[in-house]
Amino acid sequence: MTPPWDQPATLIDLDGTTPLIATVRDCVRHFAMFKPAAKADARILLTAPVARTGRKTRTWVLNPDEIDALAYQLAVEQDD
């Protein structure tokens, strides 16, 4: 389910704040700095869809729980 870190993406929130257009890595880093309320409203729009576990179709949007998992994965990779 992990998109390439250097894939272009857009971090948006449901409150209408200006989106961040960057790589998946930068969007995830930015998301990691959000407060819990902002994280709940955040989504990442991808430029190429990714497969999700348990779904037959691929998706263009990552939800907060998926972004949080990517933030954890990124933190683990940086510690290595």
All heavy atoms as an XYZ file, in Angstrom:
623
protein
N       0.823     -1.194      0.000
C       0.000      0.000      0.000
C       0.861      1.249      0.000
O       0.369      2.321     -0.182
C      -0.888     -0.053      1.257
C      -2.028      0.891      1.376
S      -1.992      2.628      1.686
C      -0.973      2.961      3.018
N       2.135      1.119      0.158
C       2.990      2.291      0.233
C       3.276      2.865     -1.150
O       3.868      2.191     -1.990
C       4.327      1.946      0.906
O       4.061      1.369      2.172
C       5.183      3.168      1.087
N       2.867      4.112     -1.385
C       3.222      4.743     -2.656
C       4.708      5.126     -2.623
O       5.284      5.252     -1.544
C       2.332      5.989     -2.699
C       1.996      6.274     -1.280
C       2.033      4.957     -0.558
N       5.321      5.316     -3.767
C       6.726      5.750     -3.772
C       6.869      7.088     -3.043
O       6.042      7.990     -3.210
C       7.049      5.906     -5.262
C       6.000      5.133     -5.983
C       4.782      5.138     -5.107
N       7.897      7.218     -2.222
C       8.095      8.435     -1.438
C       8.253      9.671     -2.316
O       7.897     10.773     -1.909
C       9.311      8.297     -0.527
C       9.127      7.340      0.606
C       9.850      6.204      0.843
C       8.178      7.417      1.684
N       9.395      5.566      1.981
C       8.375      6.295      2.516
C       7.174      8.319      2.005
C       7.610      6.067      3.656
C       6.413      8.086      3.142
C       6.638      6.973      3.961
N       8.796      9.498     -3.521
C       9.040     10.664     -4.379
C       7.894     10.944     -5.357
O       7.988     11.826     -6.195
C      10.353     10.498     -5.139
C      10.384      9.263     -6.019
O       9.503      8.390     -5.877
O      11.297      9.168     -6.857
N       6.790     10.223     -5.219
C       5.622     10.455     -6.080
C       4.994     11.802     -5.742
O       4.791     12.129     -4.568
C       4.592      9.351     -5.872
C       3.304      9.562     -6.646
C       2.303      8.459     -6.387
O       2.655      7.295     -6.340
N       1.053      8.825     -6.214
N       4.655     12.618     -6.744
C       3.955     13.869     -6.465
C       2.602     13.599     -5.814
O       1.919     12.626     -6.155
C       3.772     14.492     -7.851
C       4.831     13.861     -8.696
C       4.980     12.465     -8.161
N       2.228     14.455     -4.870
C       0.968     14.291     -4.146
C       0.515     15.655     -3.630
O       1.266     16.632     -3.667
C       1.152     13.327     -2.982
N      -0.703     15.691     -3.120
C      -1.259     16.914     -2.549
C      -1.873     16.591     -1.197
O      -2.741     15.715     -1.097
C      -2.341     17.512     -3.473
O      -1.785     17.733     -4.766
C      -2.855     18.831     -2.918
N      -1.422     17.287     -0.162
C      -1.987     17.151      1.182
C      -3.090     18.189      1.323
O      -2.843     19.385      1.167
C      -0.906     17.366      2.241
C      -1.353     17.333      3.698
C      -1.870     15.944      4.079
C      -0.212     17.740      4.613
N      -4.301     17.718      1.589
C      -5.437     18.620      1.756
C      -6.068     18.375      3.119
O      -5.792     17.381      3.772
C      -6.504     18.412      0.657
C      -7.073     16.992      0.730
C      -5.940     18.715     -0.716
C      -8.321     16.778     -0.099
N      -6.905     19.313      3.537
C      -7.712     19.077      4.727
C      -9.138     19.501      4.421
O      -9.394     20.201      3.451
C      -7.155     19.756      5.973
C      -7.223     21.265      5.934
O      -8.185     21.808      5.354
O      -6.325     21.915      6.465
N     -10.045     19.044      5.230
C     -11.460     19.295      4.980
C     -11.898     20.679      5.436
O     -13.032     21.076      5.181
C     -12.305     18.208      5.651
C     -11.977     16.785      5.203
C     -12.831     15.779      5.968
C     -12.137     16.614      3.714
N     -11.000     21.430      6.107
C     -11.325     22.785      6.548
C     -11.078     23.821      5.464
O     -11.425     24.976      5.628
C     -10.509     23.167      7.784
C     -11.009     22.472      9.038
O     -12.191     22.094      9.067
O     -10.214     22.307      9.977
N     -10.419     23.425      4.375
C     -10.185     24.348      3.274
C      -8.892     25.128      3.357
O      -8.721     26.115      2.647
N      -7.964     24.708      4.209
C      -6.662     25.355      4.282
C      -5.926     25.131      2.962
O      -6.181     24.156      2.263
C      -5.828     24.754      5.437
O      -6.645     24.699      6.595
C      -4.605     25.598      5.739
N      -5.013     26.010      2.633
C      -4.246     25.882      1.403
C      -3.561     24.527      1.347
O      -2.891     24.127      2.300
C      -3.187     27.003      1.316
O      -3.843     28.260      1.433
C      -2.423     26.931      0.009
N      -3.712     23.795      0.232
C      -3.089     22.479      0.134
C      -1.573     22.566     -0.030
O      -1.044     23.587     -0.460
C      -3.729     21.867     -1.110
C      -4.236     23.018     -1.901
C      -4.507     24.127     -0.923
N      -0.901     21.481      0.322
C       0.540     21.363      0.119
C       0.754     20.442     -1.074
O       0.337     19.282     -1.046
C       1.218     20.775      1.354
C       2.695     20.395      1.192
C       3.548     21.636      0.990
C       3.173     19.590      2.378
N       1.359     20.960     -2.126
C       1.676     20.166     -3.304
C       3.157     19.850     -3.230
O       4.003     20.748     -3.288
C       1.322     20.918     -4.599
C      -0.170     21.258     -4.599
C       1.707     20.085     -5.821
C      -0.584     22.194     -5.699
N       3.475     18.569     -3.062
C       4.860     18.146     -2.844
C       4.960     16.650     -3.141
O       4.079     16.087     -3.783
C       5.276     18.452     -1.407
N       5.989     16.014     -2.624
C       6.112     14.568     -2.745
C       5.331     13.899     -1.611
O       4.975     14.558     -0.621
C       7.585     14.125     -2.656
O       8.079     14.470     -1.358
C       8.435     14.765     -3.746
N       5.107     12.607     -1.741
C       4.441     11.861     -0.674
C       5.225     12.021      0.623
O       4.646     12.270      1.685
C       4.279     10.367     -1.047
C       3.827      9.551      0.151
C       3.306     10.204     -2.205
N       6.552     11.920      0.547
C       7.396     12.052      1.736
C       7.165     13.402      2.430
O       6.953     13.462      3.638
C       8.880     11.914      1.368
C       9.801     12.203      2.564
C      11.275     12.085      2.210
N      11.619     10.677      2.271
C      12.050      9.965      1.242
N      12.205     10.530      0.074
N      12.333      8.693      1.375
N       7.182     14.484      1.663
C       6.992     15.810      2.262
C       5.580     15.982      2.821
O       5.400     16.601      3.872
C       7.295     16.901      1.242
C       8.768     16.984      0.890
O       9.612     16.506      1.694
O       9.085     17.526     -0.191
N       4.585     15.427      2.129
C       3.210     15.504      2.634
C       3.078     14.748      3.953
O       2.436     15.231      4.893
C       2.233     14.942      1.603
S       2.010     15.982      0.134
N       3.708     13.582      4.035
C       3.650     12.784      5.267
C       4.378     13.505      6.393
O       3.898     13.543      7.535
C       4.217     11.367      5.027
C       4.409     10.621      6.336
C       3.303     10.593      4.093
N       5.530     14.084      6.110
C       6.263     14.845      7.141
C       5.426     16.009      7.653
O       5.386     16.277      8.856
C       7.576     15.380      6.572
C       8.651     14.363      6.432
C       9.901     15.018      5.916
N      10.953     14.046      5.717
C      11.974     14.224      4.913
N      12.095     15.347      4.226
N      12.888     13.301      4.784
N       4.779     16.709      6.742
C       3.943     17.839      7.128
C       2.765     17.361      7.985
O       2.448     17.964      9.009
C       3.452     18.551      5.868
C       2.900     19.904      6.094
N       3.687     20.998      6.342
C       1.617     20.340      6.127
C       2.921     22.058      6.505
N       1.662     21.690      6.387
N       2.137     16.266      7.579
C       1.024     15.675      8.323
C       1.454     15.321      9.745
O       0.698     15.524     10.693
C       0.529     14.424      7.587
C      -0.486     13.623      8.351
C      -1.833     13.910      8.263
C      -0.100     12.555      9.148
C      -2.769     13.169      8.958
C      -1.022     11.801      9.845
C      -2.365     12.117      9.749
N       2.660     14.797      9.899
C       3.151     14.362     11.214
C       3.220     15.521     12.209
O       3.164     15.302     13.417
C       4.519     13.701     11.075
N       3.313     16.746     11.720
C       3.396     17.916     12.598
C       2.018     18.444     13.008
O       1.918     19.305     13.869
C       4.187     19.033     11.904
C       5.642     18.693     11.690
S       6.589     20.055     10.990
C       6.001     20.057      9.303
N       0.966     17.957     12.384
C      -0.386     18.426     12.679
C      -0.819     18.026     14.085
O      -0.391     17.012     14.618
C      -1.407     17.821     11.707
C      -1.409     18.400     10.325
C      -2.215     17.829      9.358
C      -0.639     19.481      9.966
C      -2.249     18.321      8.074
C      -0.664     19.985      8.685
C      -1.477     19.403      7.734
N      -1.713     18.823     14.643
C      -2.389     18.460     15.891
C      -3.450     17.422     15.553
O      -3.866     17.301     14.393
C      -3.031     19.705     16.506
C      -1.993     20.711     16.960
C      -2.633     21.924     17.569
C      -1.527     22.881     17.999
N      -2.036     24.052     18.651
N      -3.899     16.653     16.548
C      -4.868     15.575     16.291
C      -6.120     16.016     15.513
O      -6.584     15.294     14.630
C      -5.223     15.072     17.682
C      -3.993     15.341     18.489
C      -3.462     16.654     17.954
N      -6.665     17.172     15.817
C      -7.871     17.632     15.118
C      -7.591     17.874     13.638
O      -8.411     17.539     12.774
C      -8.403     18.899     15.765
N      -6.434     18.435     13.326
C      -6.066     18.681     11.925
C      -5.773     17.368     11.207
O      -6.105     17.207     10.028
C      -4.863     19.608     11.853
N      -5.158     16.412     11.920
C      -4.883     15.107     11.306
C      -6.177     14.415     10.898
O      -6.246     13.775      9.853
C      -4.113     14.206     12.274
C      -2.656     14.554     12.389
C      -1.948     13.573     13.299
C      -0.466     13.882     13.376
N       0.260     12.907     14.189
N      -7.208     14.541     11.717
C      -8.482     13.882     11.426
C      -9.110     14.400     10.141
O      -9.862     13.680      9.477
C      -9.445     14.069     12.591
N      -8.804     15.639      9.770
C      -9.377     16.252      8.566
C      -8.463     16.166      7.350
O      -8.823     16.629      6.274
C      -9.697     17.727      8.826
C     -10.886     17.908      9.739
O     -11.689     16.965      9.856
O     -11.023     19.001     10.327
N      -7.273     15.601      7.491
C      -6.292     15.588      6.397
C      -6.478     14.383      5.478
O      -6.888     13.305      5.910
C      -4.887     15.590      6.970
N      -6.152     14.595      4.217
C      -6.135     13.539      3.208
C      -4.965     13.826      2.269
O      -4.569     14.964      2.096
C      -7.425     13.512      2.364
C      -8.728     13.425      3.144
C      -8.901     12.080      3.815
N     -10.188     11.932      4.458
C     -10.479     12.313      5.687
N      -9.578     12.918      6.433
N     -11.680     12.106      6.201
N      -4.436     12.768      1.649
C      -3.419     12.951      0.614
C      -4.004     12.450     -0.697
O      -4.484     11.320     -0.785
C      -2.114     12.198      0.939
C      -1.419     12.837      2.143
C      -1.178     12.221     -0.276
C      -0.095     12.185      2.517
N      -3.978     13.330     -1.701
C      -4.397     12.966     -3.046
C      -3.155     12.543     -3.812
O      -2.160     13.271     -3.846
C      -5.048     14.159     -3.746
C      -6.251     14.785     -3.052
C      -6.721     16.016     -3.818
C      -7.373     13.785     -2.933
N      -3.219     11.373     -4.415
C      -2.074     10.827     -5.134
C      -2.179     11.102     -6.634
O      -3.278     11.302     -7.154
C      -1.993      9.319     -4.906
C      -1.886      8.876     -3.441
C      -2.054      7.371     -3.345
C      -0.555      9.313     -2.860
N      -1.044     11.062     -7.327
C      -1.049     11.210     -8.778
C      -1.132      9.861     -9.472
O      -1.351      9.797    -10.670
C       0.201     11.959     -9.257
O       1.361     11.286     -8.766
C       0.204     13.396     -8.755
N      -0.940      8.781     -8.712
C      -1.109      7.419     -9.222
C      -1.769      6.601     -8.112
O      -1.369      6.694     -6.960
C       0.231      6.818     -9.605
N      -2.795      5.821     -8.431
C      -3.509      5.092     -7.390
C      -2.670      3.964     -6.792
O      -1.756      3.453     -7.426
C      -4.721      4.529     -8.126
C      -4.278      4.409     -9.539
C      -3.327      5.551     -9.764
N      -2.994      3.607     -5.549
C      -2.319      2.497     -4.865
C      -3.360      1.470     -4.438
O      -4.525      1.788     -4.232
C      -1.526      2.973     -3.620
C      -0.372      3.857     -4.009
C      -2.420      3.665     -2.621
N      -2.911      0.227     -4.309
C      -3.794     -0.851     -3.866
C      -3.990     -0.750     -2.365
O      -3.099     -0.324     -1.634
C      -3.180     -2.197     -4.227
N      -5.166     -1.130     -1.918
C      -5.479     -1.184     -0.490
C      -5.798     -2.618     -0.115
O      -6.457     -3.329     -0.872
C      -6.694     -0.329     -0.160
C      -6.401      1.111     -0.004
C      -7.633      1.769      0.574
N      -7.389      3.160      0.825
C      -8.345      4.059      0.936
N      -9.598      3.715      0.798
N      -8.053      5.310      1.192
N      -5.372     -3.006      1.053
C      -5.665     -4.341      1.559
C      -7.177     -4.506      1.718
O      -7.844     -3.627      2.279
C      -4.974     -4.560      2.913
O      -3.583     -4.307      2.760
C      -5.189     -5.965      3.422
N      -7.696     -5.603      1.213
C      -9.115     -5.882      1.358
C     -10.012     -5.227      0.326
O     -11.228     -5.354      0.396
N      -9.437     -4.501     -0.633
C     -10.248     -3.858     -1.676
C      -9.810     -4.350     -3.039
O      -8.628     -4.543     -3.286
C     -10.094     -2.338     -1.621
C     -10.784     -1.736     -0.417
C     -10.789     -0.254     -0.446
N     -11.487      0.254     -1.623
C     -11.694      1.537     -1.846
N     -11.257      2.426     -0.995
N     -12.323      1.941     -2.923
N     -10.762     -4.495     -3.932
C     -10.453     -4.942     -5.283
C      -9.917     -3.816     -6.152
O      -9.206     -4.053     -7.115
C     -11.699     -5.539     -5.927
C     -12.162     -6.815     -5.269
C     -13.382     -7.364     -5.954
C     -13.857     -8.614     -5.233
N     -15.034     -9.194     -5.884
N     -10.293     -2.586     -5.834
C      -9.876     -1.444     -6.645
C      -8.791     -0.651     -5.944
O      -8.646     -0.692     -4.729
C     -11.067     -0.514     -6.934
O     -11.603     -0.059     -5.688
C     -12.138     -1.233     -7.719
N      -8.048      0.100     -6.732
C      -7.016      0.973     -6.168
C      -7.636      2.324     -5.813
O      -8.725      2.644     -6.255
C      -5.884      1.155     -7.184
C      -5.211     -0.164     -7.513
C      -4.113     -0.023     -8.527
N      -4.658      0.443     -9.787
C      -3.927      1.035    -10.739
N      -2.640      1.201    -10.574
N      -4.474      1.450    -11.843
N      -6.937      3.109     -5.025
C      -7.484      4.387     -4.572
C      -6.509      5.529     -4.859
O      -5.299      5.334     -4.916
C      -7.822      4.342     -3.071
O      -8.440      5.567     -2.709
C      -6.597      4.123     -2.223
N      -7.073      6.706     -5.013
C      -6.293      7.920     -5.255
C      -6.151      8.763     -3.984
O      -5.460      9.771     -3.987
C      -6.984      8.774     -6.313
C      -7.070      8.135     -7.643
C      -8.026      7.269     -8.080
C      -6.154      8.269     -8.720
N      -7.757      6.874     -9.357
C      -6.621      7.478     -9.786
C      -4.979      8.996     -8.889
C      -5.957      7.386    -10.999
C      -4.327      8.913    -10.103
C      -4.806      8.109    -11.140
N      -6.825      8.364     -2.906
C      -6.853      9.159     -1.680
C      -6.372      8.311     -0.506
O      -6.791      7.174     -0.331
C      -8.287      9.667     -1.387
C      -8.330     10.442     -0.088
C      -8.808     10.511     -2.531
N      -5.487      8.894      0.309
C      -5.058      8.249      1.548
C      -5.758      8.936      2.708
O      -5.764     10.168      2.800
C      -3.542      8.355      1.719
C      -2.687      7.674      0.644
C      -1.208      7.912      0.926
C      -2.994      6.200      0.563
N      -6.338      8.154      3.592
C      -7.050      8.663      4.758
C      -6.087      8.864      5.928
O      -4.955      8.380      5.899
C      -8.169      7.694      5.132
C      -9.246      7.661      4.080
O      -9.648      8.704      3.556
N      -9.710      6.479      3.733
N      -6.534      9.556      6.977
C      -5.651      9.862      8.105
C      -4.956      8.644      8.725
O      -3.765      8.717      9.044
C      -6.572     10.535      9.124
C      -7.648     11.136      8.297
C      -7.847     10.193      7.146
N      -5.669      7.535      8.886
C      -5.032      6.357      9.478
C      -3.920      5.808      8.585
O      -2.883      5.371      9.067
C      -6.067      5.278      9.790
C      -6.826      4.804      8.559
O      -7.100      5.628      7.654
O      -7.155      3.606      8.512
N      -4.108      5.884      7.287
C      -3.080      5.428      6.350
C      -1.882      6.371      6.338
O      -0.733      5.929      6.273
C      -3.675      5.303      4.943
C      -4.772      4.255      4.865
C      -5.609      4.353      3.623
O      -6.012      5.466      3.232
O      -5.868      3.293      3.034
N      -2.147      7.656      6.419
C      -1.062      8.644      6.448
C      -0.271      8.498      7.746
O       0.961      8.578      7.746
C      -1.601     10.083      6.305
C      -2.441     10.226      5.039
C      -0.440     11.083      6.273
C      -3.228     11.525      4.964
N      -0.975      8.251      8.837
C      -0.318      8.044     10.124
C       0.609      6.826     10.067
O       1.726      6.857     10.589
C      -1.363      7.868     11.223
C      -0.944      8.479     12.540
O      -0.019      9.314     12.546
O      -1.544      8.116     13.557
N       0.159      5.759      9.408
C       0.995      4.563      9.251
C       2.233      4.881      8.409
O       3.337      4.408      8.704
C       0.192      3.431      8.623
N       2.071      5.704      7.387
C       3.215      6.109      6.569
C       4.179      6.981      7.380
O       5.400      6.876      7.228
C       2.758      6.853      5.319
C       2.054      6.027      4.251
C       1.536      6.935      3.133
C       2.987      4.968      3.691
N       3.642      7.843      8.247
C       4.496      8.677      9.099
C       5.328      7.815     10.031
O       6.517      8.074     10.244
C       3.644      9.679      9.879
N       4.710      6.779     10.578
C       5.441      5.848     11.440
C       6.521      5.135     10.636
O       7.664      5.018     11.089
C       4.473      4.840     12.057
C       5.169      3.810     12.895
C       5.625      4.114     14.184
C       5.426      2.536     12.407
C       6.293      3.168     14.949
C       6.095      1.587     13.159
C       6.531      1.911     14.441
O       7.200      0.981     15.168
N       6.167      4.653      9.451
C       7.129      3.964      8.586
C       8.299      4.880      8.233
O       9.457      4.464      8.261
C       6.435      3.485      7.314
C       7.345      2.752      6.353
C       6.612      2.326      5.101
O       5.387      2.255      5.065
N       7.366      2.029      4.072
N       8.009      6.125      7.932
C       9.054      7.098      7.597
C       9.973      7.318      8.794
O      11.196      7.379      8.648
C       8.418      8.415      7.129
C       9.370      9.479      6.615
C      10.137      8.985      5.395
C       8.580     10.736      6.254
N       9.406      7.442      9.985
C      10.213      7.636     11.197
C      11.124      6.439     11.442
O      12.293      6.606     11.809
C       9.297      7.870     12.389
N      10.598      5.237     11.238
C      11.403      4.023     11.423
C      12.546      3.976     10.420
O      13.686      3.653     10.775
C      10.509      2.760     11.318
C      11.355      1.497     11.213
C       9.570      2.674     12.502
N      12.260      4.315      9.171
C      13.284      4.316      8.124
C      14.378      5.335      8.406
O      15.541      5.094      8.119
C      12.659      4.577      6.755
C      11.860      3.418      6.225
C      11.202      3.708      4.897
O      11.503      4.768      4.281
O      10.370      2.893      4.463
N      14.012      6.474      8.976
C      15.007      7.507      9.271
C      15.877      7.128     10.447
O      16.999      7.600     10.563
C      14.314      8.846      9.527
C      13.739      9.446      8.260
C      13.010     10.743      8.507
O      12.695     11.105      9.639
N      12.709     11.458      7.445
N      15.362      6.283     11.340
C      16.149      5.841     12.486
C      17.213      4.797     12.111
O      18.157      4.580     12.847
C      15.254      5.258     13.589
C      14.480      6.354     14.308
O      14.881      7.526     14.223
O      13.463      6.031     14.941
N      17.008      4.147     10.970
C      17.962      3.099     10.546
C      19.270      3.671     10.071
O      19.567      4.664      9.732
C      17.360      2.258      9.408
C      16.245      1.367      9.936
O      16.185      1.139     11.147
O      15.430      0.938      9.114
